[in-house]
Amino acid sequence: MNIGVLALQGDVQEHIQSLSDCGVTALPVKTAEELQSIDALVIPGGESTTIAKLARSFGLMDLIKDRIKAGMPTYGSCAGMILVANKLEDAAVGQETFGGIDMTVRRNAFGRQVDSFETDLKFKGITEPSIRAVFIRAPWVESVGKDVEILAQISDEQGKSHPVAVRQGRVLATSFHPELTGDNRIHKYFVEEICSELVKG
C-alpha cells in the first residue's frame, strides 16, 4: 500500500518519516499523476489557506475532493483537519476545503503561534500511555454530525470540551501534530484501523 503525503506546504517530511516507521511506503504528492498512484493520503499541518490555494493552482483540489468522496483513506493533522472539514468558522474569504467529515472547525481556535502548547490526551482506540499532543495555532471542532466519532477532546479555559481528534468512515483528523513527537501510534492507527479496510475490501 502506498500512502501519499500532500507536499504543497507544511511538515511533509515528518509525516513521511512517521509513516515509514510504521512499515508502509510513504510518498510526497504534488501532481495529479502522483495522486493517482496512491491508496491513501495524509494532509499535513501548515497553513490551510495556502495549501488550499496551491491545491487549486496545481489542479489537485477537485481530484482530492473526488477521491475522498470515493472512499480514499485520508488523515488530516492541524491544517489538514481544517481541510477535511465540511464547514469552517472564521474562514478566510473564499477559503476552500476538500471536505470529508461532517463537522464545523474553528481555525486558530487556541490562539496565535505564541499560544502553542503541549498536553497529554486520552485517544479512543489507543491504549496507555496517553498521547502527547502538540498544538500549534491549532483548530478545534465546534460541532459534529451524528456519524462522526470523537476520539479525543480537550477543555477550554471556560471548561467546555472541544473535540480535537475525530473520525468519519475512512477520514481521520487531529487538531494536533503527532508527527512532531516521535510517537507514531496515531499514524499506526490510521494505517491499521482505516487504511487496512481497503485490504479487507
N, C-alpha and C positions, 0 to 999 in steps of 0.2 A: 504494500500500500504506500502510495506517495502522498505526503501531506505538504501542501504549499503554505508559505507564509507571504502574505501580501507585502511586497517590498517597495512600496512607493514612498514611505516615510515612516519613521518611528524605530522602535527597538527590534529590528528584524532578526539580527544575528543571535540575540539572546533566546528568542523563541526557537530558532533553528537548532541551537545547541541543546535546549531542553528537550525538544522532540527527538533529536538524535540520541540523547542519553536514555530515552525510552525505547530505543531499538527500532525506530521507524526511519524511513527515508524522508528527509525534510528538504524542500527546495524553495528558493525565492521565486516569487511570481510577479512579473511586471507586464507581461504581454498576454494577449488572448490565446496564443498558442500554448504558452506555459500553463494558463488556467485550464485549458482542455486536457492537459496531461496529468492533472492531479485528481485525487479521490476525495480530499478534504482540504479545508482552508482555515488558517489562523489569521485573524486581523489584529495586528499588534497595537500597543499603545503608541501615542504620538499626538498629533493634532488632528482632531476629527474632521474639521472643515478642510484642511489641506489634503488629507487622504481622499476625501470625497471629490474634491476638485480635480486632483490628479487622476483618480479612477475614471472620472468623466473624460478628461483630456486623453487618457491612454485607451479609451474605448472599452473600459472594463466595467463601468457602472452597471449597465443593463445585463451584461453577461453574468456578473456575480449575483445580481438580484434573481435572475432566472435559475442559476444553479442552486441557490439557497431554497427557492420555491420548489425546485425539483427534488430536494432532499439531500443535498450535499452536506455532510457534517461540517459545521462551522463553529469556530471558537473566537470570540472577540474579547480582548482584555483592555480595560480602561477606554481609550478612544474607540477600540473595537466594540465595546459594549454599546456606546452611543450609535455606532454604525449599524448594529444589528437590531436596534430598537425600531418599532413601527412608528412611534411618536416621540417627540422631544419637547422638553420645557427649556426656555431660554436659548432656543436655537438661533444660530446666526441667520441673517437674512438669506433666504434661498438655499439653506443647507439641505443636502440630500442624505438619505441613509439607504443602506441595502435592505433593511428590514429583516424579518425572520422571527422575532419574538414579540408577542402581543404585550408590550409594556410601554410605559412612558418613562423616559430617562431625563434627569436634570443634569445638564452639563455643569462642570466645575462646582458641584454641589458642596464639596468640602472646603471650598475657598481657592486661593491662589497657590502658586508654587511654594510660597513660604509657609503655607498651612499643611504641607505634606507631612505624613506621619506613618508609623508602623504600629500594628497591633496584632494580637492573636485571635483567630476566629475558629469557631466550630463549623465544619463544612459537611453537610449531609452526604453520606456515602463514602467519606474518608475517615478512617479511624484515627485514634490518637497517635502522636501528639497533635495539638492544634496547628492550623495553618498560620504561618507568619505572613501577614498581608501588608504590602507596601502600597500606600495611597499617595498618588502624585497628581495634583489638580484633578482629582477623581470625580466621576459622576456617581450618582446613586439612582436607584429605581424609585420613582414616585408611586407607580401603581402597576399591577399586572392583571392580565386576563385569567380566566378560570383554568386554562390549560397550561399555565406557566408554573413550574415547580421552583420554589425558593430554596436555595441550597445553603446560603449564609446571609446573615444580616448584621447590622450594626446600629447602635443607638446614637442619635444626635445629641446636642447639648441640652435639648429640652426633654430627652428621654424617649423620643419617638423612634421606633425601629424602621430602618430602611433596608430593603434587600440590596446586597452587594455581590451576590452570585445567583444566577438563575439559569434554568434550562427549559426549553420547549422543544420537544421532539429531538431532532438532531442538531439543535443550535444551543450552544453554551455561551454564557457571558459572565465576566467578573469585572467589578469596578477597579480591582487592584492588579498588581503586576507580579504574578508568581514566577515569571522568568528571571526576576532580579534577585531571587533569594537562594537559588541552588536547590530548592525543594521542588522536585518535579512531579509531585503527586497529583496536581491538578491536570498537568499535561497527560499523565498516565491515565487519569480518569477519562479525559477526552478520548484518548486512543482506545482504551479497553471498554468503556461503557457506551461510547457514542459511535466512534468510527468502526468498531467491531460489528455493529449492526449491519454494515454493508456486507461483511463476510458471511454473516448469518443469513443474509437475504432479506 
